Amino acid sequence: MSVRDLSSVLAAAKAENRAALVGYLPAGFPTIGDGVRAVTAMIEGGCDIVEIGLPHSDPVLDGPVIQTADDIALRQGVRIADVLRTVKEVTAAGAPVLVMTYWNPVDRYGVERFAAELAAAGGAGAILPDLPVEEADLWRGAADKYGLATVFVVAPSNRDERLAKITAAGTGFVYAASLMGVTGTRRSVGAQAEDLVRRTRATTDLPVCVGLGVSNAEQAAEVAGFADGVIVGSAFVKRLLDAEDVETGLAGVRELAGELAKGVRSRA
């Protein structure tokens, strides 16, 4: 997979007059092997693209649900090698796979090394929520060299000039955080999301995918009405956390993916 494959999947969804469904789970949760099974179940259920989180001890963007999953993974000793293994095994399911990570682990691992190994594992790119575009030249150079997408995050607080600067530096798609704050399921996505997508689209031809808050088919359909992609993370993690056993959790993840896929397609 590469940034071209990612773009092709997003373009195919657009050709069907619908938004793409993007699912997220951290690597190593509930275990490395079961995490691979869970992400595969998400794809089988209907996710077009998946994000693999690199668990971090200080996840500033993540809410309590994902923090709990990260803690479980870290206590079991998950490492970057395990994240890359997860990417490699999940790519067999046929969907583009991105790694979502804070910058510090990549910087410490080695930027060139991380990009090369992510590409070798079949990854399509990386989402870097805390990397300022002004400090991203090293990563962007490595990503371009290995055919990886660089996805930056925009927020409702960004002024139009700032949006233009961020989107000009990114590839693949733009991750639009629908609300100020951390990840987590919410009762409503909020009007800020549609306005942010509108303002972001005015600065770029890249697809704009919305995350933070979507947890059910109704919300997915709402976001699919104005965005190019619907990103869901905490709701998938919660299905696994709340399940009485792994098999029940996997079934729940597959079921949720199917419900969300119907939601995004209902707006086609």
HUTA-V187178 format. One record per residue. RES is the residue in three letters. D_LAST is the distance of its C-alpha to the last C-alpha in whole Angstrom. Layout:
# HUTA-V187178
res-><RES,RES>
d_last-><D_LAST,D_LAST>
This chain:
# HUTA-V187178
res-><MET,SER,VAL,ARG,ASP,LEU,SER,SER,VAL,LEU,ALA,ALA,ALA,LYS,ALA,GLU,ASN,ARG,ALA,ALA,LEU,VAL,GLY,TYR,LEU,PRO,ALA,GLY,PHE,PRO,THR,ILE,GLY,ASP,GLY,VAL,ARG,ALA,VAL,THR,ALA,MET,ILE,GLU,GLY,GLY,CYS,ASP,ILE,VAL,GLU,ILE,GLY,LEU,PRO,HIS,SER,ASP,PRO,VAL,LEU,ASP,GLY,PRO,VAL,ILE,GLN,THR,ALA,ASP,ASP,ILE,ALA,LEU,ARG,GLN,GLY,VAL,ARG,ILE,ALA,ASP,VAL,LEU,ARG,THR,VAL,LYS,GLU,VAL,THR,ALA,ALA,GLY,ALA,PRO,VAL,LEU,VAL,MET,THR,TYR,TRP,ASN,PRO,VAL,ASP,ARG,TYR,GLY,VAL,GLU,ARG,PHE,ALA,ALA,GLU,LEU,ALA,ALA,ALA,GLY,GLY,ALA,GLY,ALA,ILE,LEU,PRO,ASP,LEU,PRO,VAL,GLU,GLU,ALA,ASP,LEU,TRP,ARG,GLY,ALA,ALA,ASP,LYS,TYR,GLY,LEU,ALA,THR,VAL,PHE,VAL,VAL,ALA,PRO,SER,ASN,ARG,ASP,GLU,ARG,LEU,ALA,LYS,ILE,THR,ALA,ALA,GLY,THR,GLY,PHE,VAL,TYR,ALA,ALA,SER,LEU,MET,GLY,VAL,THR,GLY,THR,ARG,ARG,SER,VAL,GLY,ALA,GLN,ALA,GLU,ASP,LEU,VAL,ARG,ARG,THR,ARG,ALA,THR,THR,ASP,LEU,PRO,VAL,CYS,VAL,GLY,LEU,GLY,VAL,SER,ASN,ALA,GLU,GLN,ALA,ALA,GLU,VAL,ALA,GLY,PHE,ALA,ASP,GLY,VAL,ILE,VAL,GLY,SER,ALA,PHE,VAL,LYS,ARG,LEU,LEU,ASP,ALA,GLU,ASP,VAL,GLU,THR,GLY,LEU,ALA,GLY,VAL,ARG,GLU,LEU,ALA,GLY,GLU,LEU,ALA,LYS,GLY,VAL,ARG,SER,ARG,ALA>
d_last-><26,27,25,24,22,20,19,18,16,14,14,13,10,9,10,7,5,5,8,11,13,16,19,23,26,30,32,35,33,34,36,36,35,33,31,30,29,27,25,25,24,21,20,20,18,15,16,15,18,21,24,27,29,33,35,37,40,39,35,35,31,31,31,33,31,30,34,35,33,35,38,38,37,40,43,42,43,40,40,38,39,37,34,34,35,32,30,32,31,28,27,28,25,23,21,22,24,25,28,28,32,34,36,40,39,38,41,43,42,42,40,40,41,38,36,37,37,33,33,35,33,30,28,26,27,28,27,30,30,33,34,35,34,38,39,36,38,39,36,34,37,37,33,33,36,34,31,29,26,28,25,27,26,25,26,26,30,30,31,29,32,31,28,29,31,29,26,29,30,27,25,22,20,21,21,21,23,21,25,28,30,29,27,26,24,24,23,21,20,21,21,22,19,17,21,21,18,19,22,22,20,23,25,23,20,20,16,17,16,17,19,22,21,18,19,17,14,14,15,12,9,12,12,9,8,11,12,11,12,13,17,19,23,25,23,23,27,28,27,30,32,32,32,36,36,34,32,31,29,28,26,25,23,22,21,19,17,16,15,13,11,10,10,7,5,6,4,0>
